[in-house]
């Protein structure tokens, strides 16, 4: 999922790793990702996968903080 975001939006992996679940939006049957203002639309095939990933994020039970709002949970540096 992170690799597709890197390829679609030409953002460095460090920027993608900083995304939170609040940065993924759904409006009018369209997926959006907040990389700036305004949020960027997500292409239709990938939007469904991203929203599905959002509802079933892996690693939330083994993350250092299971209540973290990171899109890609794990051991993030602060």
Biopython code that builds the backbone (N, CA, C, O; Angstrom):
import numpy as np
from Bio.PDB.StructureBuilder import StructureBuilder

atoms = [
    (1, "UNK", "N", (0.817, -1.176, 0.000)),
    (1, "UNK", "CA", (0.000, 0.000, 0.000)),
    (1, "UNK", "C", (0.874, 1.257, 0.000)),
    (1, "UNK", "O", (0.626, 2.191, -0.763)),
    (2, "UNK", "N", (1.892, 1.274, 0.857)),
    (2, "UNK", "CA", (2.784, 2.443, 0.930)),
    (2, "UNK", "C", (3.517, 2.641, -0.396)),
    (2, "UNK", "O", (3.692, 3.775, -0.843)),
    (3, "UNK", "N", (3.937, 1.565, -1.015)),
    (3, "UNK", "CA", (4.670, 1.672, -2.280)),
    (3, "UNK", "C", (3.800, 2.284, -3.371)),
    (3, "UNK", "O", (4.290, 3.069, -4.182)),
    (4, "UNK", "N", (2.536, 1.941, -3.401)),
    (4, "UNK", "CA", (1.638, 2.509, -4.404)),
    (4, "UNK", "C", (1.467, 4.005, -4.165)),
    (4, "UNK", "O", (1.441, 4.783, -5.119)),
    (5, "UNK", "N", (1.348, 4.417, -2.908)),
    (5, "UNK", "CA", (1.247, 5.847, -2.608)),
    (5, "UNK", "C", (2.514, 6.592, -3.038)),
    (5, "UNK", "O", (2.441, 7.701, -3.568)),
    (6, "UNK", "N", (3.665, 5.978, -2.805)),
    (6, "UNK", "CA", (4.929, 6.588, -3.230)),
    (6, "UNK", "C", (4.932, 6.766, -4.740)),
    (6, "UNK", "O", (5.307, 7.828, -5.236)),
    (7, "UNK", "N", (4.521, 5.747, -5.470)),
    (7, "UNK", "CA", (4.521, 5.815, -6.938)),
    (7, "UNK", "C", (3.469, 6.768, -7.478)),
    (7, "UNK", "O", (3.749, 7.520, -8.411)),
    (8, "UNK", "N", (2.274, 6.757, -6.923)),
    (8, "UNK", "CA", (1.195, 7.608, -7.427)),
    (8, "UNK", "C", (1.451, 9.094, -7.207)),
    (8, "UNK", "O", (1.139, 9.916, -8.068)),
    (9, "UNK", "N", (2.013, 9.434, -6.063)),
    (9, "UNK", "CA", (2.118, 10.838, -5.694)),
    (9, "UNK", "C", (3.546, 11.366, -5.652)),
    (9, "UNK", "O", (3.767, 12.513, -5.263)),
    (10, "UNK", "N", (4.518, 10.551, -6.046)),
    (10, "UNK", "CA", (5.925, 10.960, -6.110)),
    (10, "UNK", "C", (6.377, 11.613, -4.806)),
    (10, "UNK", "O", (7.042, 12.649, -4.811)),
    (11, "UNK", "N", (6.007, 10.994, -3.703)),
    (11, "UNK", "CA", (6.396, 11.480, -2.385)),
    (11, "UNK", "C", (7.470, 10.551, -1.819)),
    (11, "UNK", "O", (7.467, 9.356, -2.115)),
    (12, "UNK", "N", (8.377, 11.078, -1.016)),
    (12, "UNK", "CA", (9.366, 10.194, -0.396)),
    (12, "UNK", "C", (8.687, 9.261, 0.612)),
    (12, "UNK", "O", (7.662, 9.605, 1.202)),
    (13, "UNK", "N", (9.259, 8.111, 0.794)),
    (13, "UNK", "CA", (8.704, 7.132, 1.711)),
    (13, "UNK", "C", (8.562, 7.706, 3.117)),
    (13, "UNK", "O", (7.626, 7.356, 3.836)),
    (14, "UNK", "N", (9.479, 8.580, 3.514)),
    (14, "UNK", "CA", (9.385, 9.175, 4.844)),
    (14, "UNK", "C", (8.113, 10.011, 4.993)),
    (14, "UNK", "O", (7.536, 10.066, 6.079)),
    (15, "UNK", "N", (7.675, 10.654, 3.926)),
    (15, "UNK", "CA", (6.432, 11.443, 3.961)),
    (15, "UNK", "C", (5.225, 10.516, 4.037)),
    (15, "UNK", "O", (4.295, 10.782, 4.797)),
    (16, "UNK", "N", (5.224, 9.446, 3.272)),
    (16, "UNK", "CA", (4.116, 8.485, 3.274)),
    (16, "UNK", "C", (4.012, 7.817, 4.645)),
    (16, "UNK", "O", (2.908, 7.577, 5.133)),
    (17, "UNK", "N", (5.144, 7.518, 5.264)),
    (17, "UNK", "CA", (5.142, 6.865, 6.577)),
    (17, "UNK", "C", (4.554, 7.762, 7.656)),
    (17, "UNK", "O", (4.132, 7.261, 8.699)),
    (18, "UNK", "N", (4.513, 9.066, 7.440)),
    (18, "UNK", "CA", (3.970, 9.995, 8.422)),
    (18, "UNK", "C", (2.459, 10.183, 8.306)),
    (18, "UNK", "O", (1.865, 10.889, 9.120)),
    (19, "UNK", "N", (1.833, 9.565, 7.314)),
    (19, "UNK", "CA", (0.386, 9.721, 7.149)),
    (19, "UNK", "C", (-0.361, 9.063, 8.304)),
    (19, "UNK", "O", (0.070, 8.038, 8.831)),
    (20, "UNK", "N", (-1.463, 9.652, 8.684)),
    (20, "UNK", "CA", (-2.326, 9.076, 9.712)),
    (20, "UNK", "C", (-3.639, 8.648, 9.063)),
    (20, "UNK", "O", (-3.897, 8.952, 7.899)),
    (21, "UNK", "N", (-4.452, 7.948, 9.821)),
    (21, "UNK", "CA", (-5.744, 7.527, 9.281)),
    (21, "UNK", "C", (-6.627, 8.735, 9.004)),
    (21, "UNK", "O", (-7.566, 8.639, 8.214)),
    (22, "UNK", "N", (-6.350, 9.860, 9.633)),
    (22, "UNK", "CA", (-7.110, 11.084, 9.390)),
    (22, "UNK", "C", (-6.755, 11.722, 8.048)),
    (22, "UNK", "O", (-7.473, 12.602, 7.573)),
    (23, "UNK", "N", (-5.658, 11.287, 7.435)),
    (23, "UNK", "CA", (-5.236, 11.817, 6.137)),
    (23, "UNK", "C", (-5.899, 11.100, 4.966)),
    (23, "UNK", "O", (-5.719, 11.502, 3.816)),
    (24, "UNK", "N", (-6.658, 10.050, 5.240)),
    (24, "UNK", "CA", (-7.393, 9.339, 4.200)),
    (24, "UNK", "C", (-8.866, 9.701, 4.363)),
    (24, "UNK", "O", (-9.465, 9.459, 5.411)),
    (25, "UNK", "N", (-9.431, 10.275, 3.325)),
    (25, "UNK", "CA", (-10.795, 10.786, 3.382)),
    (25, "UNK", "C", (-11.653, 10.115, 2.319)),
    (25, "UNK", "O", (-11.149, 9.615, 1.313)),
    (26, "UNK", "N", (-12.957, 10.116, 2.562)),
    (26, "UNK", "CA", (-13.900, 9.623, 1.567)),
    (26, "UNK", "C", (-15.001, 10.656, 1.441)),
    (26, "UNK", "O", (-15.664, 10.993, 2.422)),
    (27, "UNK", "N", (-15.194, 11.157, 0.226)),
    (27, "UNK", "CA", (-16.215, 12.169, -0.016)),
    (27, "UNK", "C", (-16.865, 11.905, -1.369)),
    (27, "UNK", "O", (-16.188, 11.811, -2.393)),
    (28, "UNK", "N", (-18.195, 11.787, -1.352)),
    (28, "UNK", "CA", (-18.956, 11.601, -2.603)),
    (28, "UNK", "C", (-18.408, 10.442, -3.440)),
    (28, "UNK", "O", (-18.115, 10.616, -4.622)),
    (29, "UNK", "N", (-18.270, 9.275, -2.837)),
    (29, "UNK", "CA", (-17.777, 8.073, -3.525)),
    (29, "UNK", "C", (-16.389, 8.261, -4.126)),
    (29, "UNK", "O", (-16.036, 7.589, -5.095)),
    (30, "UNK", "N", (-15.611, 9.160, -3.565)),
    (30, "UNK", "CA", (-14.256, 9.404, -4.044)),
    (30, "UNK", "C", (-13.299, 9.291, -2.863)),
    (30, "UNK", "O", (-13.579, 9.808, -1.781)),
    (31, "UNK", "N", (-12.189, 8.626, -3.066)),
    (31, "UNK", "CA", (-11.157, 8.556, -2.043)),
    (31, "UNK", "C", (-10.198, 9.717, -2.201)),
    (31, "UNK", "O", (-9.850, 10.102, -3.318)),
    (32, "UNK", "N", (-9.775, 10.271, -1.084)),
    (32, "UNK", "CA", (-8.834, 11.386, -1.090)),
    (32, "UNK", "C", (-7.729, 11.104, -0.080)),
    (32, "UNK", "O", (-7.955, 10.452, 0.940)),
    (33, "UNK", "N", (-6.546, 11.600, -0.374)),
    (33, "UNK", "CA", (-5.444, 11.491, 0.576)),
    (33, "UNK", "C", (-4.890, 12.900, 0.790)),
    (33, "UNK", "O", (-4.632, 13.639, -0.159)),
    (34, "UNK", "N", (-4.718, 13.245, 2.059)),
    (34, "UNK", "CA", (-4.277, 14.596, 2.411)),
    (34, "UNK", "C", (-2.755, 14.638, 2.445)),
    (34, "UNK", "O", (-2.129, 14.274, 3.440)),
    (35, "UNK", "N", (-2.174, 15.090, 1.336)),
    (35, "UNK", "CA", (-0.736, 15.290, 1.247)),
    (35, "UNK", "C", (-0.420, 16.779, 1.248)),
    (35, "UNK", "O", (0.741, 17.178, 1.336)),
    (36, "UNK", "N", (-1.443, 17.579, 1.151)),
    (36, "UNK", "CA", (-1.346, 19.030, 1.113)),
    (36, "UNK", "C", (-2.761, 19.577, 1.114)),
    (36, "UNK", "O", (-3.705, 18.880, 1.487)),
    (37, "UNK", "N", (-2.904, 20.808, 0.703)),
    (37, "UNK", "CA", (-4.227, 21.415, 0.640)),
    (37, "UNK", "C", (-4.468, 21.888, -0.776)),
    (37, "UNK", "O", (-3.698, 22.714, -1.265)),
    (38, "UNK", "N", (-5.452, 21.430, -1.437)),
    (38, "UNK", "CA", (-6.521, 20.514, -1.043)),
    (38, "UNK", "C", (-6.045, 19.055, -1.107)),
    (38, "UNK", "O", (-5.006, 18.760, -1.697)),
    (39, "UNK", "N", (-6.813, 18.152, -0.496)),
    (39, "UNK", "CA", (-6.468, 16.722, -0.566)),
    (39, "UNK", "C", (-6.470, 16.233, -2.024)),
    (39, "UNK", "O", (-7.236, 16.716, -2.858)),
    (40, "UNK", "N", (-5.606, 15.279, -2.299)),
    (40, "UNK", "CA", (-5.474, 14.732, -3.660)),
    (40, "UNK", "C", (-6.430, 13.571, -3.870)),
    (40, "UNK", "O", (-6.572, 12.721, -2.992)),
    (41, "UNK", "N", (-7.095, 13.524, -5.032)),
    (41, "UNK", "CA", (-7.961, 12.386, -5.317)),
    (41, "UNK", "C", (-7.141, 11.110, -5.526)),
    (41, "UNK", "O", (-6.016, 11.147, -6.023)),
    (42, "UNK", "N", (-7.731, 9.999, -5.138)),
    (42, "UNK", "CA", (-7.094, 8.692, -5.315)),
    (42, "UNK", "C", (-7.801, 8.016, -6.488)),
    (42, "UNK", "O", (-9.031, 7.958, -6.506)),
    (43, "UNK", "N", (-7.051, 7.501, -7.471)),
    (43, "UNK", "CA", (-7.681, 6.832, -8.605)),
    (43, "UNK", "C", (-8.607, 5.697, -8.150)),
    (43, "UNK", "O", (-8.322, 5.000, -7.175)),
    (44, "UNK", "N", (-9.711, 5.527, -8.868)),
    (44, "UNK", "CA", (-10.779, 4.599, -8.482)),
    (44, "UNK", "C", (-10.310, 3.192, -8.087)),
    (44, "UNK", "O", (-10.698, 2.724, -7.017)),
    (45, "UNK", "N", (-9.513, 2.507, -8.876)),
    (45, "UNK", "CA", (-9.161, 1.143, -8.458)),
    (45, "UNK", "C", (-8.389, 1.113, -7.144)),
    (45, "UNK", "O", (-8.582, 0.216, -6.323)),
    (46, "UNK", "N", (-7.523, 2.087, -6.952)),
    (46, "UNK", "CA", (-6.715, 2.114, -5.742)),
    (46, "UNK", "C", (-7.494, 2.642, -4.543)),
    (46, "UNK", "O", (-7.226, 2.243, -3.409)),
    (47, "UNK", "N", (-8.451, 3.530, -4.777)),
    (47, "UNK", "CA", (-9.237, 4.098, -3.675)),
    (47, "UNK", "C", (-9.946, 3.008, -2.888)),
    (47, "UNK", "O", (-9.957, 3.044, -1.657)),
    (48, "UNK", "N", (-10.534, 2.043, -3.575)),
    (48, "UNK", "CA", (-11.204, 0.932, -2.896)),
    (48, "UNK", "C", (-10.242, 0.118, -2.057)),
    (48, "UNK", "O", (-10.567, -0.273, -0.937)),
    (49, "UNK", "N", (-9.054, -0.139, -2.593)),
    (49, "UNK", "CA", (-8.050, -0.898, -1.850)),
    (49, "UNK", "C", (-7.576, -0.115, -0.630)),
    (49, "UNK", "O", (-7.383, -0.693, 0.439)),
    (50, "UNK", "N", (-7.388, 1.191, -0.780)),
    (50, "UNK", "CA", (-6.909, 2.022, 0.323)),
    (50, "UNK", "C", (-7.954, 2.091, 1.439)),
    (50, "UNK", "O", (-7.614, 1.977, 2.617)),
    (51, "UNK", "N", (-9.212, 2.275, 1.074)),
    (51, "UNK", "CA", (-10.271, 2.344, 2.087)),
    (51, "UNK", "C", (-10.448, 0.998, 2.783)),
    (51, "UNK", "O", (-10.724, 0.953, 3.982)),
    (52, "UNK", "N", (-10.293, -0.093, 2.045)),
    (52, "UNK", "CA", (-10.361, -1.423, 2.640)),
    (52, "UNK", "C", (-9.194, -1.626, 3.599)),
    (52, "UNK", "O", (-9.373, -2.158, 4.695)),
    (53, "UNK", "N", (-8.001, -1.204, 3.192)),
    (53, "UNK", "CA", (-6.819, -1.296, 4.055)),
    (53, "UNK", "C", (-7.045, -0.502, 5.341)),
    (53, "UNK", "O", (-6.680, -0.944, 6.431)),
    (54, "UNK", "N", (-7.645, 0.662, 5.196)),
    (54, "UNK", "CA", (-7.882, 1.533, 6.343)),
    (54, "UNK", "C", (-8.741, 0.853, 7.395)),
    (54, "UNK", "O", (-8.504, 1.015, 8.592)),
    (55, "UNK", "N", (-9.730, 0.099, 6.959)),
    (55, "UNK", "CA", (-10.621, -0.559, 7.919)),
    (55, "UNK", "C", (-10.015, -1.830, 8.507)),
    (55, "UNK", "O", (-10.531, -2.350, 9.497)),
    (56, "UNK", "N", (-8.931, -2.341, 7.920)),
    (56, "UNK", "CA", (-8.331, -3.588, 8.388)),
    (56, "UNK", "C", (-6.817, -3.441, 8.529)),
    (56, "UNK", "O", (-6.075, -4.352, 8.163)),
    (57, "UNK", "N", (-6.350, -2.309, 9.053)),
    (57, "UNK", "CA", (-4.910, -2.075, 9.154)),
    (57, "UNK", "C", (-4.212, -3.198, 9.911)),
    (57, "UNK", "O", (-4.656, -3.582, 10.993)),
    (58, "UNK", "N", (-3.126, -3.726, 9.357)),
    (58, "UNK", "CA", (-2.360, -4.761, 10.063)),
    (58, "UNK", "C", (-1.465, -4.139, 11.128)),
    (58, "UNK", "O", (-1.261, -2.925, 11.159)),
    (59, "UNK", "N", (-0.947, -4.973, 11.978)),
    (59, "UNK", "CA", (0.053, -4.605, 12.985)),
    (59, "UNK", "C", (-0.452, -3.689, 14.089)),
    (59, "UNK", "O", (0.368, -3.122, 14.811)),
    (60, "UNK", "N", (-1.751, -3.516, 14.256)),
    (60, "UNK", "CA", (-2.213, -2.631, 15.315)),
    (60, "UNK", "C", (-2.074, -3.278, 16.686)),
    (60, "UNK", "O", (-1.985, -2.570, 17.689)),
    (61, "UNK", "N", (-2.054, -4.587, 16.751)),
    (61, "UNK", "CA", (-1.913, -5.253, 18.046)),
    (61, "UNK", "C", (-0.453, -5.402, 18.469)),
    (61, "UNK", "O", (-0.166, -5.552, 19.657)),
    (62, "UNK", "N", (0.472, -5.361, 17.509)),
    (62, "UNK", "CA", (1.887, -5.513, 17.868)),
    (62, "UNK", "C", (2.636, -4.189, 17.820)),
    (62, "UNK", "O", (3.822, -4.133, 18.145)),
    (63, "UNK", "N", (1.960, -3.138, 17.423)),
    (63, "UNK", "CA", (2.615, -1.837, 17.368)),
    (63, "UNK", "C", (2.969, -1.380, 18.777)),
    (63, "UNK", "O", (2.360, -1.812, 19.756)),
    (64, "UNK", "N", (3.948, -0.513, 18.863)),
    (64, "UNK", "CA", (4.360, -0.018, 20.167)),
    (64, "UNK", "C", (3.245, 0.764, 20.850)),
    (64, "UNK", "O", (3.236, 0.883, 22.075)),
    (65, "UNK", "N", (2.312, 1.296, 20.078)),
    (65, "UNK", "CA", (1.149, 1.991, 20.613)),
    (65, "UNK", "C", (-0.060, 1.571, 19.798)),
    (65, "UNK", "O", (-0.296, 2.144, 18.734)),
    (66, "UNK", "N", (-0.845, 0.582, 20.257)),
    (66, "UNK", "CA", (-1.957, 0.074, 19.456)),
    (66, "UNK", "C", (-3.047, 1.106, 19.185)),
    (66, "UNK", "O", (-3.869, 0.900, 18.292)),
    (67, "UNK", "N", (-3.075, 2.206, 19.928)),
    (67, "UNK", "CA", (-4.068, 3.248, 19.695)),
    (67, "UNK", "C", (-3.560, 4.342, 18.759)),
    (67, "UNK", "O", (-4.238, 5.346, 18.542)),
    (68, "UNK", "N", (-2.371, 4.144, 18.210)),
    (68, "UNK", "CA", (-1.786, 5.141, 17.310)),
    (68, "UNK", "C", (-2.665, 5.320, 16.083)),
    (68, "UNK", "O", (-3.336, 4.383, 15.649)),
    (69, "UNK", "N", (-2.660, 6.498, 15.537)),
    (69, "UNK", "CA", (-3.495, 6.816, 14.387)),
    (69, "UNK", "C", (-2.706, 6.742, 13.077)),
    (69, "UNK", "O", (-3.193, 7.171, 12.031)),
    (70, "UNK", "N", (-1.465, 6.187, 13.138)),
    (70, "UNK", "CA", (-0.650, 6.051, 11.929)),
    (70, "UNK", "C", (-1.367, 5.199, 10.891)),
    (70, "UNK", "O", (-2.006, 4.207, 11.241)),
    (71, "UNK", "N", (-1.269, 5.570, 9.629)),
    (71, "UNK", "CA", (-1.827, 4.755, 8.552)),
    (71, "UNK", "C", (-1.053, 3.452, 8.444)),
    (71, "UNK", "O", (-1.628, 2.400, 8.165)),
    (72, "UNK", "N", (0.237, 3.525, 8.663)),
    (72, "UNK", "CA", (1.096, 2.345, 8.635)),
    (72, "UNK", "C", (1.708, 2.181, 10.021)),
    (72, "UNK", "O", (2.828, 2.637, 10.254)),
    (73, "UNK", "N", (0.996, 1.539, 10.946)),
    (73, "UNK", "CA", (1.476, 1.439, 12.341)),
    (73, "UNK", "C", (2.732, 0.601, 12.453)),
    (73, "UNK", "O", (3.007, -0.266, 11.623)),
    (74, "UNK", "N", (3.463, 0.877, 13.470)),
    (74, "UNK", "CA", (4.711, 0.181, 13.734)),
    (74, "UNK", "C", (5.517, 0.991, 14.724)),
    (74, "UNK", "O", (4.946, 1.706, 15.547)),
    (75, "UNK", "N", (6.798, 0.895, 14.661)),
    (75, "UNK", "CA", (7.663, 1.604, 15.588)),
    (75, "UNK", "C", (8.122, 2.909, 14.948)),
    (75, "UNK", "O", (9.219, 2.981, 14.396)),
    (76, "UNK", "N", (7.288, 3.932, 15.021)),
    (76, "UNK", "CA", (7.620, 5.234, 14.449)),
    (76, "UNK", "C", (8.487, 6.026, 15.412)),
    (76, "UNK", "O", (8.311, 5.981, 16.629)),
    (77, "UNK", "N", (9.416, 6.743, 14.835)),
    (77, "UNK", "CA", (10.243, 7.644, 15.633)),
    (77, "UNK", "C", (9.487, 8.931, 15.845)),
    (77, "UNK", "O", (8.771, 9.392, 14.956)),
    (78, "UNK", "N", (9.638, 9.501, 16.995)),
    (78, "UNK", "CA", (8.948, 10.760, 17.292)),
    (78, "UNK", "C", (9.917, 11.886, 17.378)),
    (78, "UNK", "O", (9.519, 13.025, 17.621)),
]
sb = StructureBuilder()
sb.init_structure("model")
sb.init_model(0)
sb.init_chain("A")
sb.init_seg("    ")
for serial, (resi, resn, name, xyz) in enumerate(atoms, 1):
    if name == "N":
        sb.init_residue(resn, " ", resi, " ")
    sb.init_atom(name, np.array(xyz, "f"), 0.0, 1.0, " ", f" {name:<3s}", serial, name[0])
structure = sb.get_structure()
